[in-house]
Every structure is written in C-alpha cells, then in structure tokens.
C-alpha cells in the first residue's frame, strides 16, 4: 500500500511539473497562420478522394443517404480547417506570376471540390431542418469565393462559380425554411455586410494583361519574332535600325501600349454609372476600334489575341451574378414581411436592391407558389429577361 501511495505521489509531482512547464512555455508557441491559403492547402490534403457519382445527385436535388453522410463525415477535418480559413481576412495563394499566362493554379481544382463538399453538407443540414447551420455553409462558400479572388482570370471565373453555387443554395433554403424572422434578419445582415464576391473584374483584367506581357518577356523567341516583324515594316516607328536597337523591354512596352490604353478605357466604362446595355455597347465599340487599328500589329497583336475576347463574356457573367444576388436580397426583405404579417406585400418595399440591367426595381409578381422577381431588360444576345422564382413555404 505504501508503494502505491509513494508512486502516486511521484506521479502527482511529475504531473505538476509538466503542467507548469506547459504553462511557462504557452506564450512561446508560434501563432496560428494569418494567411487563409495555408489552412486551405492543409484542408485540400485532408479531403477524401473525389466521388462525383456519390455527391452530384445531392447537388442536383437528391436526398442525402447514409453513404453521402458518411462521405461528408470523412471530410470533417477538412471542413473545420476551411471554416477557420474563412475567418481570416488575408489570403495569399503564393502564385508564381513570373510564369506569365502559363502560371499553374492547381488550387482551383481543389477549391471547386471543396465547394461541392460544403454544398453537400449544406444539403444534409437542410434535410435535417438545420437551416441556420446550412446557411452558414453557404456563407463559407462565399468567403472561399472571395478568397479565391481575382489573381487571374481563371481564379476570378471560379470565384463567380462558387458565389453562384452559394446563392442558389441560399435560394433553395429560403423556399424550404419556415418563416423565421431571426434567421432571416441575420442572413440579411450577413449578405449586406459581407465583402462583395467575386472581387473586382477590373483587377482580374489588369492581372491578365500583366501576365500576357510577362509571357512575352520570358520567351526570347517571342521578342525576336516581334522585333524582326516590326523591322520589316517599321511604319510609325521610322526605320528598321530604330527597331533593331530597341531593348527587349522596349519591345514588351510596344506590345502592351495599345492594349493598356484600351483597358484603361474599359475600366472607366465599368466604373461609370452607365446602364448595362450602354456599358456593353461602349466596350464593344472600344474592342472593335482596337482590333481595326492594331489587330495586325506584330507587337500589339499578340496581347490582343491573348486578352481581348475575355472581356465581354466576363462582364455579362459579372452582371448576372449581381442580378441574382440582388434578387435574393430583395426576396429576403419579402420573406421578412411575410413572416411579420402573414402575407406578401402587394408591391416591393422602398429601398430594395435594383435590377442591374435596368437600374430600376425588379418587376414583382405574386404566384401560387410564392413570387417572381424579373429583370426589366434582357441580357444582350438572349431572348428573355432573367427572372427568379421564389417558393413560399
């Protein structure tokens, strides 16, 4: 008995010493990462193997069965890291911009997969009636979309894709969830206070231009080809001797100058107060003028070929994303009124977000299932205006 007491006493002494040591050294532990990308990269490593056949049916409206639930449970560590990453403001992915347009972005594939995992988890929570938690997953996807950002056109496009996915899931939740004023007002505040996602289209276009210049800069064959073609037809540059004496960086600048002027004009249009169709028409005219004047230029033609055709499709995509989010924000206002009064209002309340195509309120129609918010102008090259149908539970 005395030996047991003695050993117990020794154990207690060592335990206290160890506890004191931990306490003494607690202040010297390295801090957690302040770069969200580091946590996302760790989350990628912990994701289960992709299984599209299992999760896609749920993403398109199917009920989550036990196999799906087990699959998502296997991803819980990755989801926890993603949740921690989404709370960190800074996200720097460590992209090697020096590679130019050939820059490798493997994280984008993983981000899309992570989006699907979060989306399926949200669908599971919806099936279980956990609407607040399901919306939290949608907001995590939006924060991930924001973190993907506008470092390249590819990252910008994926950012829009993720944000669209989150919007559609939120829309589904609103149509299923019983009227809960607390959840609705909380969601409203989250959407109005959160940073716009995706980030600036203008910044993505600027990065794309800089990457195109870098692609010329790092390939001596490109610069030699441009120099030789310019020397054969110097045009406004005067003489072949002048061209042949230009430095490599001078050649890069010649290649970029016309597109740089064009891009600055496009960004001014994007930032202006013009309506959707006017912006589209103005950008289209700028594009045609650039192609007419510099499309055959040996220097500027390379940049024009690489960059020009992205702009209008991305602008259209950007407006569609804004339109859908504005419709959701307007719908939340209507759901709140319904929860407070027991019926939908006859007209839209004052101050709701606008239809970005017209700059006016959405057209509002009450239906048997709920209501429709309809844009007043149709997108360019489409036969009908965008409309968003919302279900009332």
Secondary structure, 3 states (H helix, E strand, C coil): CHHHHHHHHHHHHHHHHHHHHHHHHHHHCCCCCCCHHHHHHHHHHHCCCCCHHHHHHHHCCCCCCHHHHHHHHHCHHHHHHHHHHHCCCCCCCCCCHHHHHHCCCCHHHHHHHHHHHHHHHHHHHHHCCCHHHHHHHHHHHHHHHHHHCCCCHHHHHHHHHHHHHHHHHHHHHHHHCCCCHHHHHHHHHHHHHCCCCCCCHHHHHHHHHHHHHHHHHCCHHHHHHHHHHHHHCCHHHCCHHHHHCCCHHHHHHHHHHHHHHHHHHHHHHHHCCCCHHHHHHHHHHHHHHHHHHHCCCCCHHHHHHHHHHHHHHHHHHHHHHHHHHHHHHHHHHHHHHHHHHCCCCCCCCCCCCCECCCCECCEEEECCCEEEEECCCCCCCCCCCCEEEEECC
